[in-house]
Each structure stands twice: as C-alpha cells, then as structure tokens.
Amino acid sequence: MKKGFTTGSCAAAAAKAAAYMLLTGREKTQIQILTPAGITYAPAIEEIRMGEDFVSCAVKKESGDDPDITDGILIFAKVCFAQLRSKEREKEAAKEEAKEEAKESTGAKVIIQAGEGIGRVTRPGLDQPVGEAAINSVPRKMIETQVSQVMELFDQTEPLLVELSVPGGEKLAEKTFNPRLGIEGGISIIGTSGIVEPMSTKALLDTIRVELRQKKAMGARVAVISPGNYGLAFMKEQYDFDLDRAVKCSNFIGDTIDMARELGFQKLLLCGHIGKLIKVSGGIMNTHSAEGDCRMELIAASAIRCGGAPDILQRILTCVTTEEAIGILQTAGIDKACFLDITRRIEYYLSRRAKGEMEIKCILYANAFGLLGQSEGAQEFLRIAKE
C-alpha cells in the first residue's frame, strides 16, 4: 500500500522552498527534504507568490492509501526576514506584546508562527502548551532544520520568520479529533516520522494516548474508558455521566489499559455494551470481530456455570446478537447470576492486563435491558470521575 506524508512534512517542505526563493530570488517548483523516517520527500511547490521581502508557497498534502481527511489540502508557508516583521509589529502592537514577542524570538534562527487555519491549544496534556499553536515539536524541528540548511547555504545569519497557514483549516478541523482534544481554530501540524502509514490503527492508538495524557494533565483521578458512544443515552440517564467525557478506546481495550498504566493512572473504569465486553470475559483484549468472535460461546459458558439446562445452551449458541441471548437468560431465570459471573470475569482479565498496578472496575449494559452488571465500587469511581 502507498504511504503518504504528514502535515509536518508538507509544512517543512513548503518552508524550505519559500526560504530558498526568498534568499535567491529564483522560483523553485520542486523541493526535497529528508523525513525523520529516513525517507526522501520531493513534492511539487504550488501557489508561489514572491514579494519584495517575503515568499509564500504551498505543498499539497498526500495521504497515500490512508483515508486521511486532510488529503489534498494545501499547506502554506510564508517566509520573511524576522527583523523586518518585528519592526512592522512594533508599530502596530502594544508595547507589552512587542516585548513578549522579542523575548520569544531571542536567539532563534527560525521563528515559527501560525496563521489562518492552524489550531491553537486550549487544554493541557498535548504536545504543545496551552496558548501555543498546534504545531507539534517534531514538525517544528523539521521546519527549523530544513530552513536552517538553506540559511547556511547562503550565509544568512539574521533570523527568518516562517508563518504556516491552511486556508479552510478551521472548517476542516470540525471533522477531526481537534475539538475533542481542545485544539480550536484549525487543524494541527503533526507527525513523528514524517510518514503517513496506510492504516488507521496507529493513528487511533496515538489519539487514545493523547486523550489519556490530557485527562491526566487536567487532574483526572480515574481513567474512564468506553469502546464508543453506543450506551451514551443509558449512561446519561442512569448515572448522569456523559460518555463524551470518557476516552474512546474503540476495540483497543488492552492497549488502552497499558497506556493508562504507563501514564500513572491508579484507577480505571470501563463502561461498555455487552456486545464488546463479553469478549473481555474470555481474556480477549482487542474486541474487533476480525480478531475473533466468541460472544455466544462465552455467554453459554457462563450459563453452564450458573446452572443452565442443555437446551438453553443450544439456543444461546444459535443467537445472532447478544441481546437475543440475554432474553434467553432472562426466560431461564439465570440472567442475574450470569451477569454477576461475567462482570467478575471481565474485572479479573482487566486487572490481569494492568499487572495489578491499577484498580479497575467495569459497568456492563445493553440498550434494550439497561444495566446488566457492575463491579463493586464502580459507582464510587464514577463519583470521583465527575468531580
């Protein structure tokens, strides 16, 4: 499958091209950079504008075979001489603002700023501190490296200012995780390798880790995780808890527990639908159907342990949905015993995955039946989570 290139790679390439044109006065229609992954990126340079003391140009985002929402967008870099820009701003800005900018600029060969369509961080726990542009540390380093190479080539000793922008970025960001993460006003310039792998698993896991780290930084004492919003209405009505406040772990329950443990959480609460969590009662930590589907077998096994008759087991094993199987358990009068058994087994495997380093509780529900089971102490975890 075809690999793509991150917004960070695009920004670095555009910045390098703009710096080259600014210092030479010659148009550059293609540029080459080396990504942190060691792969060369040589994009075409588009939308070139060459002014008296600035150059602006763009690189089109290439996502390869990854279904990336930013595929095809233009990432602009405008490069100018930092001293000229500082003089302009000193005339326009208040004295305190000018002093602050001067302080931030001291000693920097390449000064990076955000323009239109680049988000700004509003919550702690992300790669950049609150108030900074959502241009992550690796892309910042890439831009500094690429522009510095051009400066050294032409003996440019005075600082250059790089302003990144993404026209339409604010609207595009509404379809990303940015609003949930507390990044407002546009997209992020991201990437650690400079390469977009043609799969979404790594991106999902990276997002889960970011959300957990952010919750930790904001003082959360309990990591509340959920495979999704399937039980959103149930959790809101039953416990006045909005699952939007939980970290969505998708099918990656085991990986999410690992991350929470590594980040130092002492408590974790898993809230989920029976269709996903029944698999965890068998020790399955990736609940995607491609990884295995033994939902009915696990419900049937619990029914055996709770005294279910052979005909009940046969009927459960022919069920298509877990909610259909719940109806059979209810008719047999063993549903409460079964879900107490299942909840205990889920809790056992969750704790085992956490290596005994976190206290873990779970809440199990179904849309048509409501609460099925919960760990002792789960309500206390919810109470703490709502503080």
N, C-alpha and C positions, 0 to 999 in steps of 0.2 A: 504493500500500500504506500501511496505517496505521502511523504512528510511535508509539513508546512513550516512557516516561520512565524515567530511570536510578534506581538505588537512591539516588544522591546527591540527585536532585531530590525524591524521596519523603521522604528524611530532612530536607531543608531545609524542605519544606512542613509536615511534622509539627512540627518545631521552632518554626517561626514561629507556627503555630496554638496550640501549647502556651504559648509566651511571651505571646501575646495574651490567652489565657484567664487565665494567672497574674496578669497586670498589671491586668486589667479585672474579673475575677471573673465574666465573662459567657461562656457557652458559644459556641463557634464551630464550625459544622458544615461550613463550606467556607472554603478559603483560596486566595489567588492569589500566585504567585511568577513572576518572570521568569527563565528559564533562561539560561545563558551563550550559547546559540544564538540568543537573542532571541525565543524562543517562550514564550508565556504558558502556565503550568500551573495549573489550578484544580481540584484534587482534592477529593473529599469527605473529611471528617475522621471517623474511626471510633474506637470503643473509648475514649471520653472518660472520664477519671477526674480529678475535681477535689478535691484535698485542701486542708488548711489552708495549707500552704506549698509545694505542688507541683501541677503539672498534667501528666498523661500522656495521650497520644493517638496515633493511628496513621493512616498513609496506605497504601492498598493499591497494590502495585506493578503498573503497567500496562506491558506489553511490546509492545503493538500487535501487528503481524503477525510480529514476530521470535520464533523458537522459543526463548525465554529460560526457563531452569529456575526463575528467581525470579519469574516471572509469577504474580500473585495473592497473594504473601506480604504480610504486614503488617509495616511498618517503624515501630517505635515511637520516640517522643521524649518523654522526661520532663524537664521544666524546673523548676528550683527556684532559690532565692536562694543564690548560691555561699557567702556568709558563713555562713549557717545550716548548710549542709552541711559546711563546713570545721570548725565548732565540734563537730559530731557526730563527725566523723572524728578530731579531735584527742583525743577521749575514748577512742576505740576503738583507734586505730593507735599504733604505736610512735613515739617522738619523731623518729627519723631519717626515717621515712616521712612524718610530718607536715611536717617541714622541706622535704623534697623536693617535696611537693605545693604547699606555699606558694611555693617558688621557681618552679615551673612556672606558677603562677597569677598571678604578679606582673604587673600592668599589663594583664591580659586582660579585656575587657568580656564576652566569651563564652567560656566554658571548655567544651571538648567532651571527653566520655569515652565509653567503650564498655561496654555491659552484655552481657547474655545474647545469644548467637548471633552476635556480631561477632568476627571472627577477629583474631589478633594475629600480627605479622610476626616470623618466626624466622630469616630469611635475608637477607643484604644484597642490594642491587640493585633493590629495589622502590621505590614512590613514598614510602613511609614508612620510617624507620629501624628496625632490629631492636629489638624490645621494644614498639613502638608499636602501637596499634590499627590495623587495616586500614581506616582511613577516609582516603581519598586527599585530596590537597591541594585539588583543585577543589571536591569536596563540602564540605570543611572551610570553604573560603572562602564557599561558598554559604550554609552554615548561619550563619556569622558575620555575613554581610551581611543576611540575612533577619531574624535575631533582633535585630541592632543597629537595624534600621529600626523595629521595634516598640518597642524601648527608647527610642529618640529621640522617638517619637511620644508616649510617656507620661512623658518626663523621668526615666527610670530610669537612674541613674548607677552604682549598685552592680552588680557582675558577676552574670551568670546562668550557671548550670551546666546544660548540655544532656547528657543521657545517652541514647545510642541503643541500641536492642536489637531483636533479631529472634528471637522465640520459634521454636524448631526450626531455627535457623540452623546450628547445629553439624552436625546430621544432613544438612541440605540441602547444606552445603559439601562433603560427601564426593562429590557428583556433579558438582562443578565442578573447575576447574584449581587451586583454592587449595592442596590438599595438595601438589601437584607444585611449586608456587611457594614453598612454605614458609610458608603462612599457615594457622595452626592455630586450631581452636576455633570457627570460624564463617565466615560469608560476608564479603565486602568491600563497603564503601560506596564506589562508584566512579562514574566518568563525567567526561568533559571538556567535553561540550557540554550535558549535562543531558537529551539526547535519545537514545533507542534507535532506530537506523535499522533498517528491516525487512529486514535481510540480515546474514549471519553473517561475510562476508568481512572487514570492518573489525575485528570482534571477534577473529577468528583472527589477523590480522596484528598487532594490538595485543598479543595473548598471546605471539606469537613474539618480538616486540621485547622484551617484559618478560623472557622467559626468557633471551634472549641477553644482555641488560643484566645480569641476575642472575649468569649464568655469568662474565661479565667482572668483576663486582664481587667474585666469590669467587675470583678469581685464575686462571681458566682461560686457558691459553695457546693452545689450539686450540678453535675452534668446531666441534663435531661435530654435524652435522645429518642428519636422516633424514626421508623422507616419512611414515614411520609405523613401527609395530611388526611389519610383515609378516615381516621377517627376524630377529625377536627371538631365536629359538632358534638360528639359524645364527650370529649374531654372538657369542652367549654361548658356544656350543660351540667355535667355530673360534678366537675371539680372546679369550675370557673378558672380553668387553665387553658391558655391559648397555645396550641401546638406550634404556632409560628415562633414562639419563644424557645422552642426546642431546636436542637441541632438535627437536621435531617440526615440520617445516615444511610438512606436508601437500603440496599441489600447488604451493605458492608458493616454488619454489626460487630464482628470480631475485630476488624481493623479499627473501628471507632473506639472500641474498648481499649485497644492497645494505645491509641493516640491519647485518650483521656488519662490513662495511667502514666504515660510518659510526660504529660503536661502537669502532673501533680495533683489531679483531682482525687479526693478521698472518698467521694460519694458519687454514684451514678444511678439514674432512674431510667429504665427503658419502658416506654409506653408504646404498645403496638397491637395490631389486629391479629387475631388467631391465625389467619392465613399465612402470615410471616413467622410469628413467634412459635408456632407449633414445631417448626423445624429446629429452632434453638433447643427445644426439649430433647432433641436427639443429638445435640452437640454440633449441629450444622451452623456455622458462623457466617456463611455467605448464603443468603436466602434466595438468590436468583434461581429460577426454575432450571436454568442451564447447568447449575451446579448440583442439582438433584431435587427430586420431589417425592418425599415420603410422608406427606401430610396425613393421609388416611391410615397408613401403617402405624404412625406414632399415636394417632387418636385411638386406633384399635388396640394397640399395646397397653395404653392407659386403661381402656375399658376392661381388658383382661385383668389387670392388676386390681381393678375396682369391682370385680365380680360379674362382669358382663357375660351373658349367655352366648354360645357359639353363633346362633342366628343373628344376634346383634352385630357381632364382629363381621360377619359376611356382608351384612347390609352397609356397614360403615365403609368397608373396602370397595364397594361399588359406587360410593358417592363421588360426585364431581367437585363439590365445594365443601369447605369446612363448615359453613353454616348449615348445610344439609345434614352433616354428621352430628352437629350439635343437637338438632331436632331429634335425632335417633337416641342420643344420650338422655335427653330430657324425658322422652317417652318411656325409656327403661328405668328412669329414676336414679341414674348414677351420674348425672351431669355435674353436680356439686363436688362429689368425691373425685371425679376425673379431673376437673379443673384445679382442684387443690393439688392433686398429684402432678399435673402438667406444670403448674406455676412453680412448684418446688423444684422440678427438674430443670426448668428454664433458669431459675435462680442459681442452681448448682453449676450449670455449664457456664453461665456468665461469670460467676465468681472464679471458676477454674481458669477461664481465659484471662482474667485480671490477675492471676497468680497470687490471690489472696491479699493484694495490695490496695484494693478498693472495696468499699461496702456497696453492694449492688442490690437494687430492688427492681421489681417489674410490675406493670399493670397490663392485664390482658383483656381485650374486649372484642365484641363483634357488632356490626352495625345493627342487625336485627334483634340481638339479645342483650346488648349493653355490656355491663361489667361481667366478665367470666371468672376472673381470679386476680388476686394481687398479693404481693409479698407482705408479710407482717412488717410494718414500718414504712410502707410505700407512701402513705398519706403524710407522714412526718417529712419525708423527702420532698413531697410536693409543697408542703407548707414552707419549708426552707427555701425552695426554688422560687416561690412567689414573693419572698421578702425583698 
